[in-house]
Amino acid sequence: MSDQDMAETFPLKAITAEGVEAATARAEHYRLLNQPNLAQSICQDVLAVDPDNQRALITLILAMSDEFEGGGSSPNVARSYAVKLKDEYQRSYYNGIISERQARSLMSRGMGAVFAYDHFREAMDYYEKAEQLRPEGNDDAILRWNACARTIRSASLRPRPPEAELGLE
């Protein structure tokens, strides 16, 4: 059966506008239970009814990034949701989360660690931007920046050498 046939056989049902808040809370709960697929599905249902729901967008981004290590979600798709965040601080912070989690997933894949440094640095750049925009008393971006710095140090990560040094020109 093709994807089109499946969509026609099992059309998705819409949740009610009144159920959005409870559904979003349920998505957060499933994410905390380490069931990111269920959290993502619920967030997609919420966003179908309320496309600008910031809480659902954040939960979806986090649930997607939970799956980077297993290859279950794409960082590019997660970023496509991050651009929908209305608050500039949150856009910077959650783009940092995406980059950091991408780096951490690369660290677990043998040769992927070579590329992790670049993603950690990208995350740190996002966190620095978020730090400048943060609400008073919110040190989350600083804590994440420090975690990236410590990982770079403890794993002795270094920038990749220029391609010319590798004989790739």
Secondary structure, DSSP 8 states (H G I E B T S, - for coil): --HHHHHHHS------GGGHHHHHHHHHHHHHTT-HHHHHHHHHHHHHH-TT-HHHHHHHHHHHHHTTTTT-S-HHHHHHHHTT-SSHHHHHHHHHHHHHHHHHHHHTSGGGHHHHHHHHHHHHHHHHHHHHH--TT--HHHHHHHHHHHHHHHTT------GGGGT--
